[in-house]
Amino acid sequence: MNVQLIIAAATVVGFSLVAAAFAIGTTIGNGLVSSRAVEAIARQPEARPNIFQFLIIGVGFVEANGFIALGLALYLFFVVANVPALVSALLAGAK
């Protein structure tokens, strides 16, 4: 089996795992932050503007972590493993 093929396959699997973790983690984090904000507003309706401000900040932090993970996955995919070059070399070798 070709070593380049193994590297390309492992990188694609790793990229898929990081992207899935990014999607699941961000979704769960946004749900937790939003549910806690709704609970806090239900307990103290007069503090709604302040709670809403912290909700926006919390969701921003959760989304920032997700985008950092996605950026890292793209970096691994395109720069470290250089998968497009590996795939084109494998396709050229198969002809």
N, C-alpha and C positions, 0 to 999 in steps of 0.2 A: 504494500500500500504506500502511496506517495505521502511524504512528510508534509508537503504543502497542502494536500487535501485534508489531512488531520488538523493542521493549524487553522485552515479556513473553517472547517466544521466546528471546531472548538470555539472559535471566535464568534461565529454566528449563534451558537447555543448560549454562550456567555452574554452576548448582546441581548438576546431574547429574554434571558433571565433578569438582567438589569432593567430592561424596559418594562417587564411585567411587575417587578418589585416597585419600580417608579410609579406605575399606574395604581397598583393596589395600595401602596403606602400613602400616596397623596390623597386618594379617595377616602381611606380610613381616617387620616389626619384631619381632612376638611370636615368630615362628618362629626368627629369628636369635638372639634373646636366650635362648630356651629351648634351642636346639641347643648353644649355647656353654656353658650351664649343665650340660647332660647330659655334654658332653665333659669339663668341669672335674671333675664328680663322678666320672666314670670314671677320670680320672687320679689324683685324691686323694679317695678315699671318706671319709676321716676328716674332711675339711673340708666335708662335706655341709651341716650347719646354716648355716654362714657363706655358702656358695655359694647356698643356697636363699634366704637373706635378700636377697642382692644380686639374685637372680632376680626376686623380688617387686618390689623397687624398680625394676629395669629395665623390667619389664612395665608398672608403674604410669606411668613416664615416657612410654613408647610410647603407652599408652592416653590419657594426658593430652593429648599432641599431637594425637591423632585427634579427641578431643572439642573441642579448641580449633578445629580445622578445621571440624568440623560446626557448631559455634556460629557461626563466621564465615559459613558458607554460609547458615545460617538467617537470620542478620542481613541479608545481602545480599538474600535472597529476600523477606523480609517487611517490612523497614524501608527499605532503600535503594531497591529497585525497586517495592515495594508491589504485588506481582504479584496478590494476590487482588482488590484494587481495580481493577487494570487488566483482569482477566478479567471481573469483573462489569460494568464499563463497556463492554467489547467485546460481551458477551452482551446487554446492554440496548440497545446500538446496532444489533444485528443483528435485533432484533424489529421 
